[in-house]
Amino acid sequence: MQINDDKSTDAFGDILIRVQALVDNELPAEHIDEVLARIASDRALSAEYAAQLKLKQKLRSGMSRVPDEWLRNAERRVSRRITRGSGLALLIGSYALLLGYAIYSLFTDPGVPLIVAVLSGTLVLGVAFLLINAIADRVRESRTDRYKEIVR
C-alpha cells in the first residue's frame, strides 16, 4: 500500500508512526488534531488507520483470561513434575561432571602446585556438599509442608 507518493519517505514514516501512536493512545494531545486531519485528507492513510484499529481489536479480542481452575491444576500436572525433575537431574549431573573434570585436570596438570590443586578441590567439594544439603532440605520441607494445598 502506498501513501502519498509525492511526500518524502521520512515524512511518510513520521506520519505512520504518529498514526500508530494515535491507535495506541500514546500520541501527545497537541498532535492529535494534526494527525486526524491528515487521515481525513488522505484515503490511503485513512485505510492504514482503519487497518491498525482492526488489528488492535483482533489482538484485544484474542486475549482471553486464563481460568483460575486451570492455573491451580497446572502446578499438579505430571508433565510439570517430570520436566522439573529432569531439569534438576540434568543440572546436578552436568555440575557433577564438570566438577569431576575440573578436579581431574587440577591433579593431572604438572604445572599446578599440589597445594593449589588440593585447596581448589576442597573448595569445590565443599560447595557441592552445601548444594546437595540445600536441595535435600528443600525436598524434605516440600514433603512436610502443611500449606502446600493453599492457593496464593
ZAVO-91799 format. One record per atom (N, C-alpha, C): y, z, x; residue in one letter; residue number from 0; atom name. Coordinates in steps of 0.2 Angstrom, whole numbers, plus 5000, padded with zeros to 4 digits. Each point is the difference from the previous one (the first is absolute). Last residue first. Layout:
# residues N
PT     py     pz     px   res     n   atom
PT      Y      Z      X     A   NUM     CA
...
//
This chain:
# residues 152
PT     py     pz     px   res     n   atom
PT   4904   5233   4989     R   151      N
PT   5007   5002   5001     R   151     CA
PT   5004   4995   4997     R   151      C
PT   4975   5009   4994     V   150      N
PT   5003   4994   5001     V   150     CA
PT   5008   5002   5001     V   150      C
PT   4975   5014   5004     I   149      N
PT   5007   5000   4997     I   149     CA
PT   5004   4994   5002     I   149      C
PT   4977   5006   5007     E   148      N
PT   5001   4997   4994     E   148     CA
PT   5007   4999   4997     E   148      C
PT   4995   5013   5020     K   147      N
PT   4998   4993   5001     K   147     CA
PT   5001   4996   4994     K   147      C
PT   5002   5024   5006     Y   146      N
PT   5006   4996   4997     Y   146     CA
PT   4999   4993   5000     Y   146      C
PT   4986   5017   5011     R   145      N
PT   4999   5001   4993     R   145     CA
PT   5005   4996   4996     R   145      C
PT   4987   4996   5025     D   144      N
PT   5007   5000   4996     D   144     CA
PT   4999   5001   4993     D   144      C
PT   4983   4998   5018     T   143      N
PT   5001   5006   4996     T   143     CA
PT   5007   5001   4997     T   143      C
PT   4993   4980   5013     R   142      N
PT   4994   5002   4996     R   142     CA
PT   5001   5006   4996     R   142      C
PT   5017   4993   5015     S   141      N
PT   4999   4995   4994     S   141     CA
PT   4994   5002   4996     S   141      C
PT   5003   5012   5020     E   140      N
PT   5006   5002   4995     E   140     CA
PT   4999   4995   4994     E   140      C
PT   4986   4995   5018     R   139      N
PT   4998   5007   4997     R   139     CA
PT   5005   5002   4995     R   139      C
PT   5005   4981   5013     V   138      N
PT   4995   4998   4995     V   138     CA
PT   4997   5007   4997     V   138      C
PT   5017   5002   5016     R   137      N
PT   5003   4996   4994     R   137     CA
PT   4994   4999   4995     R   137      C
PT   4995   5010   5021     D   136      N
PT   5003   5004   4995     D   136     CA
PT   5003   4997   4994     D   136      C
PT   4990   4986   5016     A   135      N
PT   4995   5005   4997     A   135     CA
PT   5003   5005   4996     A   135      C
PT   5014   4986   5013     I   134      N
PT   4997   4996   4994     I   134     CA
PT   4995   5004   4997     I   134      C
PT   5011   5010   5018     A   133      N
PT   5004   4999   4994     A   133     CA
PT   4997   4996   4995     A   133      C
PT   4988   5004   5020     N   132      N
PT   5001   5006   4996     N   132     CA
PT   5004   4999   4994     N   132      C
PT   4998   4982   5015     I   131      N
PT   4993   5001   4996     I   131     CA
PT   5001   5006   4996     I   131      C
PT   5018   4996   5014     L   130      N
PT   4999   4995   4995     L   130     CA
PT   4994   5001   4995     L   130      C
PT   5002   5013   5020     L   129      N
PT   5005   5002   4995     L   129     CA
PT   5000   4995   4994     L   129      C
PT   4987   4995   5018     F   128      N
PT   4997   5005   4997     F   128     CA
PT   5005   5003   4994     F   128      C
PT   5007   4982   5014     A   127      N
PT   4995   4998   4996     A   127     CA
PT   4997   5006   4996     A   127      C
PT   5016   5004   5016     V   126      N
PT   5003   4997   4995     V   126     CA
PT   4995   4998   4995     V   126      C
PT   4992   5009   5020     G   125      N
PT   5003   5005   4996     G   125     CA
PT   5003   4997   4994     G   125      C
PT   4991   4985   5015     L   124      N
PT   4995   5004   4996     L   124     CA
PT   5003   5005   4996     L   124      C
PT   5014   4989   5015     V   123      N
PT   4998   4995   4994     V   123     CA
PT   4994   5004   4996     V   123      C
PT   5008   5011   5019     L   122      N
PT   5005   5000   4995     L   122     CA
PT   4998   4995   4994     L   122      C
PT   4986   5002   5019     T   121      N
PT   5000   5007   4996     T   121     CA
PT   5005   4999   4995     T   121      C
PT   4998   4982   5014     G   120      N
PT   4995   5001   4996     G   120     CA
PT   5000   5006   4996     G   120      C
PT   5016   4998   5016     S   119      N
PT   5001   4995   4995     S   119     CA
PT   4994   5000   4995     S   119      C
PT   4999   5013   5019     L   118      N
PT   5005   5003   4995     L   118     CA
PT   5001   4995   4995     L   118      C
PT   4985   4993   5016     V   117      N
PT   4997   5006   4997     V   117     CA
PT   5005   5002   4995     V   117      C
PT   5007   4983   5014     A   116      N
PT   4995   4997   4995     A   116     CA
PT   4997   5006   4996     A   116      C
PT   5016   5005   5017     V   115      N
PT   5003   4996   4995     V   115     CA
PT   4995   4998   4995     V   115      C
PT   4992   5010   5019     I   114      N
PT   5003   5005   4996     I   114     CA
PT   5004   4997   4994     I   114      C
PT   4989   4986   5017     L   113      N
PT   4995   5004   4995     L   113     CA
PT   5004   5005   4996     L   113      C
PT   5013   4977   5008     P   112      N
PT   4997   5007   5003     P   112     CA
PT   4996   5003   4995     P   112      C
PT   5002   4974   5001     V   111      N
PT   5003   5005   4996     V   111     CA
PT   4997   5007   5004     V   111      C
PT   4994   4978   5007     G   110      N
PT   5007   5001   5002     G   110     CA
PT   5003   5006   4996     G   110      C
PT   4977   4990   4997     P   109      N
PT   5001   5004   5006     P   109     CA
PT   5007   5002   5002     P   109      C
PT   4987   4996   4976     D   108      N
PT   5005   4997   5004     D   108     CA
PT   5001   5004   5006     D   108      C
PT   4986   5007   4982     T   107      N
PT   4997   4995   5004     T   107     CA
PT   5005   4997   5005     T   107      C
PT   5005   5017   4984     F   106      N
PT   4996   5003   5005     F   106     CA
PT   4997   4995   5004     F   106      C
PT   5015   4994   4983     L   105      N
PT   5003   5005   5004     L   105     CA
PT   4996   5002   5006     L   105      C
PT   4992   4986   4983     S   104      N
PT   5004   4996   5005     S   104     CA
PT   5004   5005   5005     S   104      C
PT   4987   5009   4982     Y   103      N
PT   4995   4996   5004     Y   103     CA
PT   5004   4997   5006     Y   103      C
PT   5012   5010   4982     I   102      N
PT   4997   5005   5005     I   102     CA
PT   4996   4997   5005     I   102      C
PT   5009   4986   4984     A   101      N
PT   5005   5002   5004     A   101     CA
PT   4997   5005   5005     A   101      C
PT   4986   4992   4983     Y   100      N
PT   5001   4995   5005     Y   100     CA
PT   5006   5002   5005     Y   100      C
PT   4994   5014   4982     G    99      N
PT   4995   5000   5005     G    99     CA
PT   5001   4995   5005     G    99      C
PT   5016   5001   4983     L    98      N
PT   5000   5006   5004     L    98     CA
PT   4994   5000   5005     L    98      C
PT   5001   4983   4984     L    97      N
PT   5005   4999   5005     L    97     CA
PT   5001   5006   5005     L    97      C
PT   4984   5002   4982     L    96      N
PT   4998   4994   5005     L    96     CA
PT   5006   4999   5005     L    96      C
PT   5004   5015   4982     A    95      N
PT   4995   5003   5005     A    95     CA
PT   4998   4995   5005     A    95      C
PT   5015   4993   4984     Y    94      N
PT   5003   5005   5004     Y    94     CA
PT   4995   5002   5005     Y    94      C
PT   4992   4986   4983     S    93      N
PT   5003   4996   5006     S    93     CA
PT   5004   5005   5004     S    93      C
PT   4988   5010   4982     G    92      N
PT   4996   4996   5005     G    92     CA
PT   5003   4997   5005     G    92      C
PT   5013   5010   4983     I    91      N
PT   4997   5005   5005     I    91     CA
PT   4995   4997   5005     I    91      C
PT   5010   4986   4983     L    90      N
PT   5005   5003   5004     L    90     CA
PT   4997   5005   5005     L    90      C
PT   4986   4990   4984     L    89      N
PT   5002   4995   5005     L    89     CA
PT   5005   5003   5005     L    89      C
PT   4993   5013   4982     A    88      N
PT   4995   5000   5005     A    88     CA
PT   5002   4995   5005     A    88      C
PT   5015   5003   4982     L    87      N
PT   4999   5006   5005     L    87     CA
PT   4995   4999   5005     L    87      C
PT   5001   4983   4984     G    86      N
PT   5006   5000   5004     G    86     CA
PT   5000   5006   5005     G    86      C
PT   4984   4999   4984     S    85      N
PT   4998   4995   5005     S    85     CA
PT   5006   5000   5004     S    85      C
PT   5002   5014   4982     G    84      N
PT   4995   5003   5005     G    84     CA
PT   4999   4995   5005     G    84      C
PT   5014   4993   4983     R    83      N
PT   5003   5006   5004     R    83     CA
PT   4996   5002   5005     R    83      C
PT   4992   4984   4985     T    82      N
PT   5005   4997   5005     T    82     CA
PT   5003   5006   5004     T    82      C
PT   4985   5006   4983     I    81      N
PT   4997   4997   5005     I    81     CA
PT   5004   4997   5005     I    81      C
PT   5009   5011   4981     R    80      N
PT   4997   5004   5005     R    80     CA
PT   4996   4997   5006     R    80      C
PT   5010   4987   4983     R    79      N
PT   5005   5003   5004     R    79     CA
PT   4997   5005   5005     R    79      C
PT   4986   4989   4985     S    78      N
PT   5003   4995   5005     S    78     CA
PT   5005   5004   5004     S    78      C
PT   4992   5011   4981     V    77      N
PT   4995   5000   5006     V    77     CA
PT   5003   4996   5005     V    77      C
PT   5016   5013   4983     R    76      N
PT   4996   4994   5001     R    76     CA
PT   4996   5000   5006     R    76      C
PT   5017   5016   4992     R    75      N
PT   4993   5002   5000     R    75     CA
PT   4996   4994   5001     R    75      C
PT   5024   4999   4999     E    74      N
PT   4998   5004   5005     E    74     CA
PT   4993   5001   5001     E    74      C
PT   5009   4988   4982     A    73      N
PT   5000   4996   5006     A    73     CA
PT   4998   5004   5006     A    73      C
PT   5004   5008   4977     N    72      N
PT   4993   4998   5002     N    72     CA
PT   5000   4996   5007     N    72      C
PT   5021   5007   4991     R    71      N
PT   4996   5006   5001     R    71     CA
PT   4993   4998   5002     R    71      C
PT   5015   4983   4994     L    70      N
PT   5002   5003   5007     L    70     CA
PT   4996   5006   5001     L    70      C
PT   4996   4989   4980     W    69      N
PT   4998   4996   5005     W    69     CA
PT   5002   5003   5007     W    69      C
PT   5008   5010   4980     E    68      N
PT   4993   5001   5001     E    68     CA
PT   4997   4996   5006     E    68      C
PT   5023   4997   4994     D    67      N
PT   4999   5006   5004     D    67     CA
PT   4992   5001   5000     D    67      C
PT   5010   4975   4998     P    66      N
PT   4999   5006   4996     P    66     CA
PT   4998   5006   5004     P    66      C
PT   5017   4980   5007     V    65      N
PT   4993   5002   5001     V    65     CA
PT   4999   5006   4996     V    65      C
PT   5019   4982   4995     R    64      N
PT   4999   5006   5002     R    64     CA
PT   4992   5001   5001     R    64      C
PT   5012   4976   5002     S    63      N
PT   4998   5005   4995     S    63     CA
PT   4999   5006   5003     S    63      C
PT   5011   4975   5005     M    62      N
PT   4999   5007   5003     M    62     CA
PT   4999   5005   4995     M    62      C
PT   5005   4977   4995     G    61      N
PT   4994   5001   5004     G    61     CA
PT   4998   5006   5003     G    61      C
PT   5022   4995   4989     S    60      N
PT   4994   5000   4995     S    60     CA
PT   4993   5001   5003     S    60      C
PT   5019   4996   5014     R    59      N
PT   5001   5007   4997     R    59     CA
PT   4994   5001   4995     R    59      C
PT   5002   4979   5011     L    58      N
PT   4998   5006   5005     L    58     CA
PT   5000   5006   4996     L    58      C
PT   5008   4982   4988     K    57      N
PT   4992   4999   5001     K    57     CA
PT   4998   5006   5005     K    57      C
PT   5023   4998   4996     Q    56      N
PT   4997   5002   4994     Q    56     CA
PT   4992   5000   5001     Q    56      C
PT   5013   4991   5017     K    55      N
PT   5001   5007   5000     K    55     CA
PT   4997   5003   4994     K    55      C
PT   5000   4977   5002     L    54      N
PT   4996   5003   5005     L    54     CA
PT   5000   5007   5000     L    54      C
PT   5015   4989   4986     K    53      N
PT   4993   4999   4997     K    53     CA
PT   4995   5003   5005     K    53      C
PT   5023   4999   5007     L    52      N
PT   4999   5005   4995     L    52     CA
PT   4993   5000   4997     L    52      C
PT   5005   4983   5016     Q    51      N
PT   5000   5007   5003     Q    51     CA
PT   4999   5005   4995     Q    51      C
PT   5003   4978   4992     A    50      N
PT   4994   5001   5003     A    50     CA
PT   4999   5007   5004     A    50      C
PT   5021   4994   4990     A    49      N
PT   4995   5001   4995     A    49     CA
PT   4993   5001   5003     A    49      C
PT   5017   4994   5015     Y    48      N
PT   5001   5007   4997     Y    48     CA
PT   4995   5002   4995     Y    48      C
PT   5000   4978   5008     E    47      N
PT   4998   5005   5005     E    47     CA
PT   5000   5007   4998     E    47      C
PT   5010   4983   4986     A    46      N
PT   4992   5000   5000     A    46     CA
PT   4997   5005   5005     A    46      C
PT   5023   4997   5001     S    45      N
PT   4999   5004   4994     S    45     CA
PT   4992   5000   4999     S    45      C
PT   5009   4987   5017     L    44      N
PT   5001   5007   5002     L    44     CA
PT   4998   5005   4994     L    44      C
PT   5000   4977   4997     A    43      N
PT   4995   5001   5004     A    43     CA
PT   5000   5008   5002     A    43      C
PT   5018   4991   4987     R    42      N
PT   4994   5000   4996     R    42     CA
PT   4994   5002   5004     R    42      C
PT   5026   5007   5002     D    41      N
PT   4995   4996   5004     D    41     CA
PT   4993   5001   4996     D    41      C
PT   5020   5012   4993     S    40      N
PT   5003   4993   5002     S    40     CA
PT   4995   4995   5003     S    40      C
PT   4995   5024   4994     A    39      N
PT   5002   4996   4994     A    39     CA
PT   5002   4993   5001     A    39      C
PT   4996   5014   5018     I    38      N
PT   4993   4999   4997     I    38     CA
PT   5002   4996   4993     I    38      C
PT   5018   5008   5013     R    37      N
PT   4996   4994   5004     R    37     CA
PT   4994   4999   4996     R    37      C
PT   5012   5018   4991     A    36      N
PT   5004   4993   4999     A    36     CA
PT   4997   4995   5004     A    36      C
PT   4991   5021   5003     L    35      N
PT   4998   4998   4993     L    35     CA
PT   5004   4993   4999     L    35      C
PT   5004   5011   5020     V    34      N
PT   4994   4997   5000     V    34     CA
PT   4998   4997   4993     V    34      C
PT   5021   5011   5003     E    33      N
PT   5000   4994   5004     E    33     CA
PT   4993   4997   5000     E    33      C
PT   5002   5021   4990     D    32      N
PT   5004   4995   4996     D    32     CA
PT   5000   4993   5004     D    32      C
PT   4991   5019   5011     I    31      N
PT   4996   4998   4994     I    31     CA
PT   5003   4995   4996     I    31      C
PT   5008   5012   5020     H    30      N
PT   4997   4994   5001     H    30     CA
PT   4997   4997   4994     H    30      C
PT   5010   5022   5003     E    29      N
PT   5005   4995   5001     E    29     CA
PT   4998   4993   5000     E    29      C
PT   4985   5019   4998     A    28      N
PT   5003   4999   4994     A    28     CA
PT   5005   4994   5001     A    28      C
PT   4978   5001   5016     P    27      N
PT   5006   5004   4999     P    27     CA
PT   5004   4998   4993     P    27      C
PT   4974   4997   5003     L    26      N
PT   5006   4996   5001     L    26     CA
PT   5006   5005   4999     L    26      C
PT   4976   5004   4995     E    25      N
PT   5002   5002   5007     E    25     CA
PT   5007   4997   5002     E    25      C
PT   4983   4996   4981     N    24      N
PT   5005   5005   4999     N    24     CA
PT   5002   5004   5006     N    24      C
PT   4985   4981   4998     D    23      N
PT   4997   5006   5002     D    23     CA
PT   5005   5006   4998     D    23      C
PT   5006   4977   4996     V    22      N
PT   4994   5001   4996     V    22     CA
PT   4997   5007   5001     V    22      C
PT   5019   4993   5013     L    21      N
PT   5002   5001   4993     L    21     CA
PT   4993   5002   4996     L    21      C
PT   4997   4994   5022     A    20      N
PT   5003   5007   5000     A    20     CA
PT   5002   5001   4992     A    20      C
PT   4993   4979   5005     Q    19      N
PT   4994   5004   5000     Q    19     CA
PT   5003   5007   5000     Q    19      C
PT   5016   4984   5001     V    18      N
PT   4996   5000   4993     V    18     CA
PT   4994   5004   5000     V    18      C
PT   5013   4998   5020     R    17      N
PT   5003   5004   4995     R    17     CA
PT   4997   5000   4993     R    17      C
PT   4991   4987   5018     I    16      N
PT   4999   5007   5001     I    16     CA
PT   5004   5005   4995     I    16      C
PT   5003   4977   4999     L    15      N
PT   4993   5001   4998     L    15     CA
PT   4998   5008   5001     L    15      C
PT   5021   4991   5008     I    14      N
PT   5000   5001   4992     I    14     CA
PT   4993   5001   4998     I    14      C
PT   5002   4996   5023     D    13      N
PT   5004   5006   4998     D    13     CA
PT   5000   5001   4992     D    13      C
PT   4990   4981   5010     G    12      N
PT   4996   5006   5001     G    12     CA
PT   5004   5006   4998     G    12      C
PT   5012   4980   4998     F    11      N
PT   4994   5000   4996     F    11     CA
PT   4996   5006   5001     F    11      C
PT   5017   4996   5015     A    10      N
PT   5003   5003   4993     A    10     CA
PT   4995   5000   4995     A    10      C
PT   4994   4992   5021     D     9      N
PT   5001   5007   5000     D     9     CA
PT   5003   5002   4994     D     9      C
PT   4995   4977   5002     T     8      N
PT   4994   5004   5000     T     8     CA
PT   5002   5007   5000     T     8      C
PT   5018   4984   4990     S     7      N
PT   4997   5001   5006     S     7     CA
PT   4994   5004   4999     S     7      C
PT   5008   4984   4981     K     6      N
PT   5002   5006   5003     K     6     CA
PT   4997   5001   5007     K     6      C
PT   4996   4982   4984     D     5      N
PT   5006   4999   5003     D     5     CA
PT   5003   5006   5004     D     5      C
PT   4980   4999   4986     D     4      N
PT   4999   4996   5006     D     4     CA
PT   5006   4999   5004     D     4      C
PT   4991   5017   4980     N     3      N
PT   5007   4998   5003     N     3     CA
PT   4999   4996   5007     N     3      C
PT   4978   5008   4993     I     2      N
PT   5006   5003   4997     I     2     CA
PT   5006   4998   5004     I     2      C
PT   4972   4993   4996     Q     1      N
PT   5006   5000   5004     Q     1     CA
PT   5006   5002   4996     Q     1      C
PT   4971   5003   5001     M     0      N
PT   5006   5000   4996     M     0     CA
PT   5006   5000   5004     M     0      C
//
